[in-house]
């Protein structure tokens, strides 16, 4: 089957502390999402989700995008950005207006969303998202579209995602310096939710834990929306650093050791299995010793011990965050792990034991054209950015009084307009 005809193209860049990745995705005329190209490179100028070196970050972003463009055979001029740091926070705003028992019209919904927009209290922070999750009719939840229904009172629950302004502006500037326009900045937990969670999981109650290089975002979905968020300044790079410190090796050696031989689950043979600390080609001395000599080998059990010790710290913090957000008892069900740190062998089983809940690994959905190397948990947020862009959910900050006539009123028309305004708003 040939490539479907593409009607619209979306570009996305996920700026992480470990890697910077880019994806170009097309929406076909039949509604199918097709990955046209993707690319990634090691992160530079980013520390725990914050831009710390503008020039280095700009270069890395441009390089990642050029790799995706080369694979896609096409160029892009604007992108949606994923943001994992910047002090992300979440809140839910609830607003109601009187309807008086009549049929709900489009104007009523716009009135409600405008009222909800003015109820947002960012407290000096930047609003990344302000989206209606679901509507309520006389207090009854679960209404996706109230138009045409009757009610005494119409309400809406708004999910608001907040971030610190300065770090977000630094991120935007780094992308703009790479000669790209910014469509929007999307919180990484929101993008990951689009990629990893089904509508049913978002409705029933699911904790999504995104383990990045230096930040772990713990988000709670229930009732179809993101209810809470907690950022933990700990990630897979901290496990790598602990390995490097414990065995006196360099970070890139520790990273390879973690990926090749590391595990979150111990086995009975770990004490007998000896693994080389340094790989071939790690330097003149290392090359001489690689693969031989007891001084260059350690029992695999020692590596697993270091990994599990760090994971215990992380799951302890995750457990505290989930408890603070009310993810307990009948309200708590499944946990989904995603992000690059979720690719560690045995981490789902470890987390399930530590948290006492079913745990699975969240990966991107099966998308046409998505390479196998980018079908892992580490690229879930990147794919979610494109899916979010294609869905383009309504943001109440863009809702304007489109229902208001622009013509001038005089005489009786002015009196009628004033009377209608009084009736609608009071």
Legacy VTK file of the C-alpha trace (Angstrom):
# vtk DataFile Version 3.0
C-alpha trace
ASCII
DATASET POLYDATA
POINTS 426 float
0.000 0.000 0.000
1.378 3.396 -0.992
1.765 6.415 1.199
-1.588 8.159 1.760
-2.019 11.721 0.633
-1.029 14.073 3.462
-3.299 17.022 4.131
-1.549 18.644 7.090
1.889 18.351 8.680
2.838 18.795 12.352
6.299 19.226 13.810
7.227 18.512 17.428
10.335 18.880 19.569
10.679 17.280 22.983
13.428 19.051 24.931
14.681 16.656 27.584
17.669 16.590 29.883
19.015 13.349 28.371
18.005 13.695 24.722
16.372 16.190 22.397
14.066 14.549 19.887
12.024 15.787 16.944
9.210 14.286 14.904
7.343 15.258 11.754
3.884 13.728 11.504
1.287 14.077 8.780
-2.491 13.853 8.889
-3.793 12.059 5.806
-7.002 12.938 4.001
-8.561 9.811 5.516
-7.706 10.932 9.062
-4.767 8.558 9.576
-1.707 9.842 11.439
1.521 9.022 9.584
5.046 9.546 10.924
7.040 11.100 8.103
10.357 11.348 9.922
11.945 11.498 13.364
15.362 12.076 14.846
17.154 12.621 18.134
20.495 13.530 19.623
22.137 13.903 23.019
20.852 16.870 24.976
22.995 19.955 25.497
22.369 23.110 27.481
19.476 21.562 29.453
19.559 20.711 33.157
16.542 19.167 34.913
14.241 20.571 32.236
15.667 24.106 32.376
17.731 25.845 29.689
21.166 26.492 31.207
23.138 27.275 28.021
21.155 29.048 25.300
23.677 28.532 22.487
24.176 24.830 23.225
20.436 24.183 23.556
19.713 26.003 20.300
22.350 23.976 18.456
21.007 20.666 19.806
17.403 21.569 18.903
18.384 22.573 15.367
20.412 19.380 14.943
17.545 17.137 16.111
15.076 18.880 13.798
17.434 18.607 10.812
17.776 14.868 11.430
13.985 14.495 11.429
13.708 16.638 8.282
16.313 14.500 6.528
14.395 11.317 7.380
11.105 12.881 6.312
12.440 14.411 3.118
10.627 17.616 4.046
11.243 20.715 6.117
9.128 22.372 8.790
8.931 25.985 9.909
7.024 25.654 13.190
6.878 23.141 16.038
5.006 22.197 19.197
7.379 22.053 22.170
7.301 19.598 25.050
8.176 21.031 28.465
9.060 18.725 31.375
10.581 21.246 33.787
9.747 24.887 34.542
7.988 24.058 37.811
4.887 22.548 36.224
1.728 22.634 38.316
-1.900 21.680 37.775
-5.250 22.847 39.107
-8.932 22.354 38.321
-11.335 25.305 38.150
-15.104 24.747 38.432
-17.549 27.366 37.081
-21.357 27.425 36.755
-23.903 29.789 35.182
-27.708 29.893 35.356
-29.630 28.664 32.321
-33.176 28.763 33.752
-34.359 25.406 32.424
-34.229 26.363 28.746
-32.376 24.675 25.908
-28.615 25.273 25.936
-27.327 27.114 22.867
-23.809 27.679 21.557
-23.883 31.199 23.001
-24.477 29.783 26.489
-21.412 27.560 26.185
-19.313 30.525 25.068
-20.647 32.606 27.976
-19.618 29.805 30.341
-16.115 29.468 28.903
-15.554 33.224 29.036
-16.642 33.191 32.703
-14.294 30.255 33.336
-11.424 32.083 31.693
-11.806 34.973 34.077
-11.878 32.629 37.079
-8.318 31.381 36.456
-5.899 32.553 39.134
-2.341 31.886 37.911
-0.748 33.767 40.841
1.911 35.299 38.625
2.694 32.068 36.776
2.308 31.298 33.074
-0.767 29.380 31.901
0.216 26.650 29.424
-3.230 25.050 29.083
-6.737 25.970 30.165
-9.003 23.326 28.718
-12.591 22.272 29.454
-12.467 18.638 30.601
-16.207 18.046 30.844
-19.454 19.882 31.459
-22.046 19.460 34.192
-25.822 19.837 34.000
-27.386 20.666 37.372
-24.372 19.068 39.039
-24.424 15.862 36.956
-20.967 15.120 35.507
-19.817 13.419 32.331
-21.431 15.667 29.699
-19.152 16.050 26.682
-21.351 18.434 24.671
-24.291 20.129 26.419
-25.617 21.923 23.311
-29.318 21.212 22.754
-29.929 19.891 26.287
-32.063 21.551 28.987
-30.757 22.518 32.426
-31.234 24.944 35.285
-27.458 25.389 35.690
-24.622 24.697 33.268
-21.128 24.123 34.634
-17.690 23.183 33.406
-14.518 21.744 34.937
-11.436 23.459 33.523
-8.004 21.854 33.694
-5.330 24.532 34.078
-1.634 23.761 33.620
0.755 26.338 35.067
4.509 26.862 34.721
7.142 29.366 35.765
7.294 32.058 33.117
11.048 32.665 32.773
12.072 29.021 32.078
9.316 28.668 29.467
10.405 31.875 27.758
13.989 30.571 27.689
12.756 27.364 26.055
10.755 29.309 23.470
13.747 31.534 22.696
16.041 28.522 22.226
13.620 27.101 19.642
13.160 30.456 17.913
16.936 30.891 17.724
16.943 27.592 15.814
14.868 29.386 13.128
11.574 27.769 14.104
8.251 29.305 15.041
6.580 28.005 18.209
2.983 26.843 17.815
2.581 26.166 21.546
4.368 24.867 24.616
2.777 21.631 25.832
3.375 20.190 29.289
5.091 16.807 28.924
2.553 14.958 31.171
-0.283 16.155 28.912
1.502 14.960 25.764
2.457 11.652 27.404
-1.174 11.135 28.413
-2.264 11.543 24.783
0.264 8.911 23.740
0.079 6.314 26.536
-3.400 6.351 28.062
-6.700 5.209 26.623
-9.847 7.313 27.184
-11.067 4.638 29.602
-7.857 4.815 31.656
-8.140 8.596 31.862
-11.734 8.219 33.019
-11.333 5.453 35.622
-8.225 6.807 37.336
-4.617 6.208 36.317
-1.298 7.499 37.586
1.124 8.341 34.781
4.766 8.417 35.853
7.150 9.845 33.274
10.748 9.047 34.227
13.014 11.414 32.337
16.733 11.928 32.487
16.707 14.304 35.442
13.018 14.895 36.231
10.193 12.478 37.021
6.693 13.863 36.499
3.925 12.146 38.458
0.475 12.982 37.107
-2.953 11.720 38.101
-5.751 11.268 35.578
-9.365 10.700 36.600
-12.747 11.726 35.275
-11.220 12.220 31.853
-8.728 14.890 32.851
-5.434 15.512 34.583
-6.258 16.265 38.211
-2.839 16.650 39.811
0.838 16.871 39.022
4.045 16.595 41.002
7.565 17.025 39.609
10.343 15.084 41.351
13.924 16.277 40.657
15.222 12.742 40.166
15.575 10.707 37.000
17.408 7.939 35.200
20.581 10.066 34.981
20.784 9.980 38.780
20.907 6.178 38.620
23.706 6.463 36.040
25.635 8.847 38.311
25.284 6.436 41.244
26.731 3.625 39.101
29.611 5.820 37.946
30.391 6.815 41.530
30.121 3.279 42.920
32.428 1.657 40.371
34.726 4.567 39.530
33.833 4.789 35.841
32.852 7.629 33.537
29.240 8.524 32.927
29.034 7.130 29.403
30.475 3.845 30.698
27.964 3.798 33.549
25.100 4.505 31.134
26.123 1.590 28.927
26.518 -0.654 31.968
23.029 0.265 33.159
21.432 -0.349 29.756
23.279 -3.574 28.917
23.501 -5.361 32.265
21.393 -3.333 34.681
18.078 -4.549 36.032
15.532 -3.612 38.669
14.953 -7.261 39.565
17.589 -9.521 41.117
18.010 -13.136 40.023
19.665 -16.101 41.810
22.538 -16.176 39.293
23.545 -12.514 39.759
26.221 -13.342 42.343
27.929 -15.788 39.990
27.647 -13.739 36.803
30.693 -11.497 36.348
30.272 -8.516 34.022
32.947 -6.203 32.576
32.792 -2.690 34.006
34.404 -1.079 30.945
33.516 -1.836 27.365
35.952 -2.264 24.486
37.333 0.962 23.066
36.924 2.960 26.265
40.549 4.077 26.209
44.001 2.571 25.938
44.084 1.145 29.433
40.474 0.049 29.288
40.971 -1.615 25.942
43.854 -3.605 27.355
41.752 -4.776 30.260
38.365 -5.046 28.568
37.042 -8.531 28.609
39.803 -9.880 30.830
41.114 -9.591 34.356
39.170 -9.791 37.576
39.939 -6.144 38.331
37.779 -5.181 35.355
34.805 -7.327 36.382
32.166 -7.157 39.064
29.351 -9.484 40.095
26.133 -8.436 38.405
24.527 -8.475 41.850
26.537 -5.371 42.809
25.202 -3.444 39.816
21.619 -4.550 40.512
22.039 -3.475 44.137
23.046 0.060 43.129
20.156 0.299 40.645
17.511 -0.955 43.082
18.766 1.334 45.851
18.197 4.371 43.620
14.854 3.066 42.384
13.724 2.622 45.973
14.387 6.326 46.564
12.403 7.219 43.457
9.393 4.992 44.165
9.298 6.274 47.744
8.951 9.842 46.437
6.409 8.715 43.836
4.358 6.977 46.505
4.311 10.122 48.648
3.233 12.224 45.636
0.404 9.830 44.737
-0.839 9.744 48.328
-0.844 13.549 48.485
-2.944 13.649 45.300
-5.498 11.198 46.713
-4.469 8.199 44.608
-5.399 5.628 47.222
-8.154 3.226 48.164
-10.942 2.892 45.626
-9.773 5.981 43.718
-6.409 4.498 42.794
-6.048 1.775 40.206
-3.421 1.389 37.516
0.023 2.966 37.230
1.637 3.565 33.844
5.391 4.131 33.552
6.808 5.971 30.560
9.820 8.069 29.616
13.360 6.904 28.924
13.815 5.662 32.484
10.932 3.211 31.994
13.068 1.224 29.523
15.180 -0.241 32.360
14.752 -4.022 32.546
12.358 -5.136 35.289
11.272 -1.645 36.341
7.544 -2.398 35.969
7.801 -5.379 38.328
9.851 -3.350 40.819
7.364 -0.458 40.786
4.402 -2.821 41.113
5.917 -4.331 44.237
6.912 -0.952 45.685
3.619 0.848 44.971
1.284 -2.100 45.494
-0.644 -1.446 42.263
-0.751 -2.895 38.743
1.975 -1.297 36.625
2.518 -1.361 32.880
4.940 0.386 30.512
3.388 3.127 28.381
4.608 3.300 24.779
3.507 5.307 21.725
0.524 3.881 19.826
1.137 1.896 16.653
1.521 4.686 14.120
2.246 4.199 10.456
5.848 5.076 9.658
7.011 5.083 13.294
10.447 3.394 13.356
10.943 0.555 15.812
13.701 2.469 17.597
11.211 5.265 18.370
8.366 2.957 19.421
9.689 2.796 22.981
8.638 4.506 26.197
11.419 7.070 25.768
9.659 8.576 22.745
6.075 8.428 24.025
5.981 12.133 24.871
7.352 13.069 21.441
4.623 11.110 19.637
2.057 12.543 22.049
3.053 16.081 21.068
2.106 15.378 17.462
-1.139 13.671 18.489
-1.969 16.654 20.707
-1.239 19.056 17.846
-3.504 17.121 15.485
-6.316 17.019 18.050
-5.804 20.729 18.826
-8.072 20.760 21.922
-9.965 23.939 22.685
-8.297 26.399 25.039
-10.660 28.758 26.823
-8.156 31.606 26.493
-8.867 31.645 22.742
-12.636 31.720 23.195
-13.901 35.138 22.240
-17.344 36.753 22.214
-17.911 35.714 18.598
-21.634 35.779 19.254
-21.608 39.531 19.874
-22.783 41.630 16.879
-20.262 44.145 15.603
-22.834 46.625 14.233
-23.831 49.738 16.121
-27.161 49.918 17.934
-29.324 53.012 18.264
-32.792 53.742 19.583
-34.980 50.717 20.275
-32.199 48.339 19.119
-29.899 49.667 21.843
-32.616 49.234 24.487
-33.243 45.640 23.362
-29.503 44.890 23.414
-29.139 46.229 26.965
-32.181 44.230 28.087
-30.732 41.044 26.562
-27.381 41.624 28.264
-29.074 42.099 31.624
-31.070 38.904 31.134
-27.984 36.852 30.055
-25.576 38.002 32.716
-27.831 38.705 35.705
LINES 1 427
426 0 1 2 3 4 5 6 7 8 9 10 11 12 13 14 15 16 17 18 19 20 21 22 23 24 25 26 27 28 29 30 31 32 33 34 35 36 37 38 39 40 41 42 43 44 45 46 47 48 49 50 51 52 53 54 55 56 57 58 59 60 61 62 63 64 65 66 67 68 69 70 71 72 73 74 75 76 77 78 79 80 81 82 83 84 85 86 87 88 89 90 91 92 93 94 95 96 97 98 99 100 101 102 103 104 105 106 107 108 109 110 111 112 113 114 115 116 117 118 119 120 121 122 123 124 125 126 127 128 129 130 131 132 133 134 135 136 137 138 139 140 141 142 143 144 145 146 147 148 149 150 151 152 153 154 155 156 157 158 159 160 161 162 163 164 165 166 167 168 169 170 171 172 173 174 175 176 177 178 179 180 181 182 183 184 185 186 187 188 189 190 191 192 193 194 195 196 197 198 199 200 201 202 203 204 205 206 207 208 209 210 211 212 213 214 215 216 217 218 219 220 221 222 223 224 225 226 227 228 229 230 231 232 233 234 235 236 237 238 239 240 241 242 243 244 245 246 247 248 249 250 251 252 253 254 255 256 257 258 259 260 261 262 263 264 265 266 267 268 269 270 271 272 273 274 275 276 277 278 279 280 281 282 283 284 285 286 287 288 289 290 291 292 293 294 295 296 297 298 299 300 301 302 303 304 305 306 307 308 309 310 311 312 313 314 315 316 317 318 319 320 321 322 323 324 325 326 327 328 329 330 331 332 333 334 335 336 337 338 339 340 341 342 343 344 345 346 347 348 349 350 351 352 353 354 355 356 357 358 359 360 361 362 363 364 365 366 367 368 369 370 371 372 373 374 375 376 377 378 379 380 381 382 383 384 385 386 387 388 389 390 391 392 393 394 395 396 397 398 399 400 401 402 403 404 405 406 407 408 409 410 411 412 413 414 415 416 417 418 419 420 421 422 423 424 425
